[in-house]
Amino acid sequence: MEELTVVAVRQRYNAATWKERIAACRSSGQTVAEWCATNEVNRKTYYHWERKILREANQELSCCGKQQQQIQHFEEIPPVICAAEVVAVLRTDEITCELRQGITPKQMSAIIQGMKSHA
């Protein structure tokens, strides 16, 4: 049985806290920069924890014998808040993405790459 030290408890608390913060940021509809400014979080600190948590998740996947997909990078796509017409819908078994009028080629490429990596 693993012995819990004060340091270990603190590390687990910090990781759990940052997992919640990252989830809140991603579901907020804001860019990372906007969310960090609103919540008085240093962006470098945010990205440090995001990398750390994703690295740990990749390690857990490889330890469980599941196929490991290395996450190369993230590309932030700003949310589109408008009533633009839907011009295409991309679907996989788990993901549905509506592409709206005005989407840039860079955004479309990032979305397609992301969907391919999760297929």
N, CA, C and O of each residue as an XYZ file, in Angstrom:
476
protein
N       0.847     -1.182      0.000
C       0.000      0.000      0.000
C       0.893      1.247      0.000
O       1.884      1.311      0.728
N       0.540      2.205     -0.800
C       1.338      3.423     -0.948
C       1.191      4.315      0.285
O       0.082      4.589      0.744
N       2.319      4.755      0.804
C       2.305      5.651      1.951
C       2.097      7.082      1.446
O       2.799      7.539      0.545
N       1.135      7.771      2.031
C       0.851      9.139      1.614
C       1.614     10.121      2.492
O       1.422     10.172      3.707
N       2.460     10.878      1.871
C       3.185     11.921      2.582
C       2.474     13.235      2.332
O       1.594     13.322      1.476
N       2.855     14.246      3.072
C       2.279     15.575      2.891
C       2.533     16.063      1.466
O       1.654     16.653      0.839
N       3.734     15.813      0.965
C       4.086     16.234     -0.394
C       3.210     15.511     -1.414
O       2.712     16.137     -2.350
N       3.017     14.206     -1.246
C       2.199     13.436     -2.181
C       0.750     13.916     -2.178
O       0.128     14.030     -3.234
N       0.220     14.195     -1.002
C      -1.153     14.699     -0.893
C      -1.261     16.050     -1.581
O      -2.221     16.299     -2.310
N      -0.289     16.923     -1.357
C      -0.292     18.251     -1.970
C      -0.231     18.135     -3.496
O      -0.935     18.857     -4.202
N       0.607     17.231     -4.001
C       0.728     17.052     -5.451
C      -0.582     16.551     -6.057
O      -1.006     17.019     -7.114
N      -1.214     15.603     -5.381
C      -2.499     15.093     -5.885
C      -3.563     16.188     -5.868
O      -4.365     16.297     -6.795
N      -3.566     17.001     -4.802
C      -4.533     18.103     -4.719
C      -4.296     19.093     -5.848
O      -5.241     19.517     -6.513
N      -3.023     19.468     -6.072
C      -2.706     20.415     -7.147
C      -3.132     19.867     -8.499
O      -3.721     20.593     -9.299
N      -2.848     18.607     -8.764
C      -3.215     18.006    -10.047
C      -4.735     17.991    -10.211
O      -5.244     18.313    -11.285
N      -5.455     17.623     -9.167
C      -6.919     17.594     -9.242
C      -7.474     18.998     -9.469
O      -8.399     19.187    -10.259
N      -6.907     19.970     -8.776
C      -7.348     21.359     -8.934
C      -7.119     21.828    -10.365
O      -7.988     22.467    -10.957
N      -5.950     21.512    -10.922
C      -5.640     21.959    -12.279
C      -6.456     21.211    -13.321
O      -6.783     21.779    -14.363
N      -6.791     19.963    -13.070
C      -7.671     19.248    -13.999
C      -9.021     19.962    -14.081
O      -9.588     20.113    -15.163
N      -9.525     20.395    -12.937
C     -10.791     21.131    -12.906
C     -10.665     22.464    -13.625
O     -11.558     22.847    -14.380
N      -9.569     23.174    -13.399
C      -9.364     24.473    -14.046
C      -9.271     24.322    -15.561
O      -9.858     25.109    -16.303
N      -8.536     23.317    -16.019
C      -8.382     23.095    -17.457
C      -9.724     22.739    -18.080
O     -10.057     23.231    -19.158
N     -10.489     21.898    -17.418
C     -11.824     21.546    -17.924
C     -12.714     22.782    -17.974
O     -13.462     22.973    -18.933
N     -12.635     23.622    -16.943
C     -13.445     24.845    -16.922
C     -13.052     25.775    -18.059
O     -13.916     26.369    -18.704
N     -11.766     25.903    -18.307
C     -11.290     26.757    -19.393
C     -11.784     26.239    -20.732
O     -12.309     26.999    -21.546
N     -11.616     24.951    -20.956
C     -11.995     24.367    -22.250
C     -13.486     24.424    -22.509
O     -13.911     24.504    -23.661
N     -14.285     24.385    -21.457
C     -15.736     24.408    -21.649
C     -16.323     25.819    -21.547
O     -17.535     25.997    -21.673
N     -15.472     26.815    -21.322
C     -15.960     28.178    -21.106
C     -16.361     28.904    -22.380
O     -17.118     29.873    -22.328
N     -15.862     28.447    -23.524
C     -16.125     29.176    -24.758
C     -15.162     30.333    -24.967
O     -15.265     31.059    -25.956
N     -14.228     30.509    -24.042
C     -13.231     31.565    -24.138
C     -11.915     30.981    -24.639
O     -11.687     29.774    -24.564
N     -11.061     31.854    -25.149
C      -9.705     31.419    -25.461
C      -8.976     31.239    -24.141
O      -9.428     31.719    -23.102
N      -7.844     30.543    -24.185
C      -7.044     30.364    -22.972
C      -6.639     31.730    -22.420
O      -6.703     31.955    -21.212
N      -6.228     32.631    -23.293
C      -5.808     33.967    -22.855
C      -6.947     34.690    -22.143
O      -6.735     35.292    -21.090
N      -8.146     34.636    -22.704
C      -9.300     35.301    -22.085
C      -9.634     34.666    -20.739
O      -9.862     35.362    -19.750
N      -9.659     33.319    -20.717
C     -10.010     32.625    -19.481
C      -8.998     32.924    -18.388
O      -9.367     33.189    -17.244
N      -7.723     32.882    -18.743
C      -6.674     33.155    -17.755
C      -6.782     34.576    -17.218
O      -6.618     34.798    -16.018
N      -7.056     35.532    -18.086
C      -7.203     36.924    -17.632
C      -8.404     37.062    -16.699
O      -8.318     37.718    -15.661
N      -9.508     36.451    -17.068
C     -10.723     36.514    -16.255
C     -10.527     35.875    -14.887
O     -11.043     36.365    -13.882
N      -9.774     34.772    -14.857
C      -9.603     34.006    -13.622
C      -8.274     34.264    -12.911
O      -7.909     33.559    -11.970
N      -7.553     35.295    -13.384
C      -6.286     35.697    -12.777
C      -5.316     34.527    -12.661
O      -4.733     34.276    -11.606
N      -5.162     33.815    -13.787
C      -4.246     32.685    -13.865
C      -3.157     33.044    -14.861
O      -3.448     33.547    -15.946
N      -1.922     32.793    -14.506
C      -0.806     33.038    -15.409
C      -0.871     32.021    -16.553
O      -0.973     30.819    -16.307
N      -0.812     32.501    -17.808
C      -0.921     31.596    -18.958
C       0.196     30.559    -18.993
O      -0.043     29.403    -19.344
N       1.414     30.962    -18.633
C       2.515     29.999    -18.633
C       2.249     28.887    -17.623
O       2.541     27.719    -17.880
N       1.695     29.262    -16.478
C       1.356     28.273    -15.460
C       0.255     27.340    -15.977
O       0.319     26.127    -15.780
N      -0.749     27.915    -16.636
C      -1.834     27.112    -17.204
C      -1.272     26.080    -18.180
O      -1.576     24.892    -18.072
N      -0.450     26.531    -19.135
C       0.091     25.616    -20.135
C       1.043     24.591    -19.517
O       1.112     23.453    -19.982
N       1.779     24.987    -18.472
C       2.648     24.033    -17.768
C       1.809     22.882    -17.225
O       2.144     21.717    -17.439
N       0.718     23.198    -16.522
C      -0.120     22.166    -15.932
C      -0.848     21.360    -16.999
O      -1.030     20.152    -16.844
N      -1.266     22.009    -18.074
C      -1.945     21.281    -19.136
C      -1.009     20.225    -19.738
O      -1.409     19.078    -19.937
N       0.234     20.616    -20.024
C       1.212     19.655    -20.557
C       1.456     18.515    -19.563
O       1.499     17.345    -19.943
N       1.614     18.871    -18.295
C       1.897     17.869    -17.259
C       0.754     16.859    -17.139
O       0.995     15.655    -17.061
N      -0.458     17.336    -17.125
C      -1.614     16.455    -16.969
C      -1.795     15.583    -18.203
O      -2.121     14.402    -18.081
N      -1.587     16.145    -19.384
C      -1.699     15.354    -20.613
C      -0.592     14.306    -20.700
O      -0.827     13.190    -21.163
N       0.602     14.661    -20.260
C       1.712     13.701    -20.243
C       1.364     12.530    -19.321
O       1.585     11.370    -19.671
N       0.820     12.839    -18.146
C       0.437     11.780    -17.201
C      -0.672     10.905    -17.781
O      -0.670      9.687    -17.597
N      -1.620     11.531    -18.481
C      -2.708     10.762    -19.094
C      -2.153      9.822    -20.165
O      -2.589      8.676    -20.271
N      -1.197     10.301    -20.953
C      -0.563      9.440    -21.966
C       0.154      8.271    -21.318
O       0.100      7.151    -21.826
N       0.828      8.520    -20.194
C       1.532      7.451    -19.493
C       0.547      6.421    -18.954
O       0.806      5.220    -19.020
N      -0.576      6.882    -18.423
C      -1.579      5.961    -17.901
C      -2.139      5.088    -19.018
O      -2.354      3.891    -18.828
N      -2.376      5.691    -20.190
C      -2.890      4.918    -21.317
C      -1.899      3.837    -21.738
O      -2.289      2.708    -22.033
N      -0.617      4.191    -21.763
C       0.377      3.204    -22.187
C       0.537      2.117    -21.132
O       0.821      0.969    -21.476
N       0.365      2.446    -19.870
C       0.476      1.450    -18.805
C      -0.701      0.485    -18.809
O      -0.566     -0.662    -18.382
N      -1.826      0.931    -19.279
C      -3.021      0.090    -19.290
C      -3.080     -0.810    -20.500
O      -4.023     -1.589    -20.638
N      -2.095     -0.726    -21.386
C      -2.074     -1.580    -22.566
C      -2.925     -1.058    -23.699
O      -3.067     -1.731    -24.720
N      -3.500      0.131    -23.549
C      -4.299      0.709    -24.622
C      -3.366      1.326    -25.646
O      -2.220      1.660    -25.344
N      -3.865      1.468    -26.842
C      -3.058      2.083    -27.892
C      -2.788      3.526    -27.504
O      -3.710      4.293    -27.228
N      -1.526      3.880    -27.489
C      -1.133      5.221    -27.078
C      -0.972      6.101    -28.300
O      -0.292      5.745    -29.262
N      -1.608      7.250    -28.241
C      -1.432      8.246    -29.288
C      -0.748      9.434    -28.648
O      -1.300     10.066    -27.747
N       0.444      9.735    -29.108
C       1.168     10.875    -28.563
C       0.497     12.160    -29.030
O       0.204     12.322    -30.215
N       0.262     13.050    -28.116
C      -0.322     14.342    -28.444
C       0.826     15.266    -28.795
O       1.661     15.575    -27.945
N       0.873     15.706    -30.031
C       1.982     16.508    -30.518
C       1.863     17.973    -30.094
O       2.829     18.558    -29.604
N       0.706     18.554    -30.275
C       0.519     19.960    -29.955
C      -0.970     20.275    -29.914
O      -1.811     19.474    -30.323
N      -1.260     21.439    -29.417
C      -2.628     21.931    -29.396
C      -2.687     23.184    -30.240
O      -1.756     23.989    -30.260
N      -3.773     23.328    -30.921
C      -3.995     24.562    -31.649
C      -5.317     25.104    -31.146
O      -6.362     24.471    -31.293
N      -5.258     26.260    -30.563
C      -6.463     26.859    -30.015
C      -7.287     27.446    -31.146
O      -6.786     28.215    -31.966
N      -8.541     27.078    -31.176
C      -9.455     27.608    -32.171
C     -10.451     28.492    -31.428
O     -11.207     28.006    -30.587
N     -10.452     29.785    -31.735
C     -11.352     30.670    -31.013
C     -12.808     30.302    -31.301
O     -13.143     29.923    -32.423
N     -13.664     30.414    -30.298
C     -15.069     30.071    -30.510
C     -15.722     31.067    -31.466
O     -15.410     32.258    -31.461
N     -16.625     30.554    -32.275
C     -17.365     31.410    -33.190
C     -18.740     31.606    -32.582
O     -19.533     30.670    -32.480
N     -19.006     32.830    -32.182
C     -20.290     33.133    -31.553
C     -21.059     34.026    -32.516
O     -20.990     35.254    -32.454
N     -21.784     33.378    -33.396
C     -22.571     34.125    -34.371
C     -23.634     33.200    -34.937
O     -23.648     31.999    -34.669
N     -24.503     33.777    -35.708
C     -25.577     32.996    -36.307
C     -25.233     32.643    -37.750
O     -26.121     32.543    -38.596
N     -23.948     32.455    -38.031
C     -23.529     32.126    -39.392
C     -24.127     30.789    -39.818
O     -24.328     29.890    -39.001
N     -24.399     30.683    -41.084
C     -25.006     29.491    -41.648
C     -24.051     28.298    -41.582
O     -22.858     28.428    -41.860
N     -24.585     27.146    -41.215
C     -23.802     25.915    -41.203
C     -23.594     25.501    -42.656
O     -24.556     25.342    -43.408
N     -22.324     25.326    -43.049
C     -22.026     24.955    -44.430
C     -21.634     23.483    -44.558
O     -21.681     22.928    -45.656
N     -21.249     22.848    -43.458
C     -20.898     21.424    -43.488
C     -20.947     20.868    -42.075
O     -20.773     21.603    -41.103
N     -21.184     19.569    -41.966
C     -21.179     18.889    -40.677
C     -20.243     17.694    -40.807
O     -20.408     16.863    -41.701
N     -19.261     17.609    -39.914
C     -18.326     16.486    -39.879
C     -18.712     15.602    -38.702
O     -18.954     16.091    -37.599
N     -18.769     14.288    -38.946
C     -19.164     13.369    -37.873
C     -18.228     12.176    -37.825
O     -17.800     11.655    -38.855
N     -17.918     11.750    -36.592
C     -17.297     10.462    -36.351
C     -18.231      9.757    -35.382
O     -19.313     10.264    -35.086
N     -17.830      8.600    -34.886
C     -18.683      7.901    -33.919
C     -18.886      8.716    -32.647
O     -19.936      8.632    -32.011
N     -17.879      9.504    -32.279
C     -17.930     10.216    -31.002
C     -18.026     11.727    -31.119
O     -18.379     12.400    -30.150
N     -17.716     12.271    -32.294
C     -17.611     13.724    -32.432
C     -18.500     14.211    -33.574
O     -18.555     13.600    -34.641
N     -19.187     15.314    -33.332
C     -19.919     16.016    -34.379
C     -19.442     17.453    -34.358
O     -19.368     18.082    -33.302
N     -19.119     17.970    -35.539
C     -18.620     19.334    -35.630
C     -19.331     20.050    -36.769
O     -19.294     19.601    -37.914
N     -19.979     21.166    -36.450
C     -20.634     21.981    -37.467
C     -19.656     23.047    -37.937
O     -19.128     23.811    -37.129
N     -19.418     23.098    -39.232
C     -18.561     24.133    -39.800
C     -19.463     25.248    -40.310
O     -20.378     25.021    -41.102
N     -19.188     26.432    -39.847
C     -20.031     27.573    -40.204
C     -19.350     28.461    -41.236
O     -18.132     28.451    -41.411
N     -20.183     29.212    -41.895
C     -19.695     30.148    -42.901
C     -18.653     31.068    -42.269
O     -18.863     31.597    -41.177
N     -17.528     31.256    -42.961
C     -16.476     32.135    -42.459
C     -15.329     31.397    -41.790
O     -14.367     32.026    -41.349
N     -15.413     30.074    -41.708
C     -14.316     29.321    -41.096
C     -13.072     29.467    -41.970
O     -13.157     29.442    -43.198
N     -11.938     29.617    -41.334
C     -10.698     29.780    -42.093
C     -10.134     28.409    -42.455
O     -10.427     27.418    -41.787
N      -9.322     28.353    -43.515
C      -8.687     27.077    -43.868
C      -7.841     26.514    -42.723
O      -7.806     25.300    -42.523
N      -7.164     27.381    -41.974
C      -6.337     26.932    -40.849
C      -7.207     26.281    -39.774
O      -6.847     25.234    -39.236
N      -8.346     26.895    -39.462
C      -9.253     26.339    -38.470
C      -9.805     24.995    -38.947
O      -9.871     24.038    -38.175
N     -10.202     24.927    -40.230
C     -10.755     23.698    -40.775
C      -9.718     22.574    -40.730
O     -10.039     21.439    -40.379
N      -8.487     22.895    -41.084
C      -7.420     21.900    -41.050
C      -7.201     21.381    -39.637
O      -7.053     20.176    -39.434
N      -7.179     22.283    -38.659
C      -6.979     21.876    -37.262
C      -8.119     20.984    -36.778
O      -7.887     20.007    -36.067
N      -9.334     21.314    -37.159
C     -10.493     20.509    -36.760
C     -10.401     19.110    -37.366
O     -10.604     18.113    -36.673
N     -10.094     19.042    -38.657
C     -10.009     17.745    -39.335
C      -8.893     16.900    -38.732
O      -9.079     15.706    -38.494
N      -7.728     17.514    -38.481
C      -6.609     16.783    -37.864
C      -7.016     16.254    -36.493
O      -6.727     15.107    -36.150
N      -7.687     17.096    -35.714
C      -8.121     16.679    -34.379
C      -9.103     15.524    -34.444
O      -9.020     14.583    -33.655
N     -10.024     15.597    -35.378
C     -11.013     14.522    -35.517
C     -10.342     13.229    -35.994
O     -10.710     12.142    -35.547
N      -9.365     13.336    -36.892
C      -8.656     12.149    -37.371
C      -7.909     11.470    -36.224
O      -7.905     10.243    -36.117
N      -7.280     12.275    -35.369
C      -6.489     11.697    -34.282
C      -7.348     11.028    -33.214
O      -6.853     10.203    -32.446
N      -8.626     11.378    -33.161
C      -9.523     10.776    -32.162
C     -10.421      9.716    -32.764
O     -11.259      9.144    -32.067
N     -10.256      9.444    -34.055
C     -11.115      8.449    -34.712
C     -10.667      7.045    -34.383
O     -11.273      6.079    -34.848
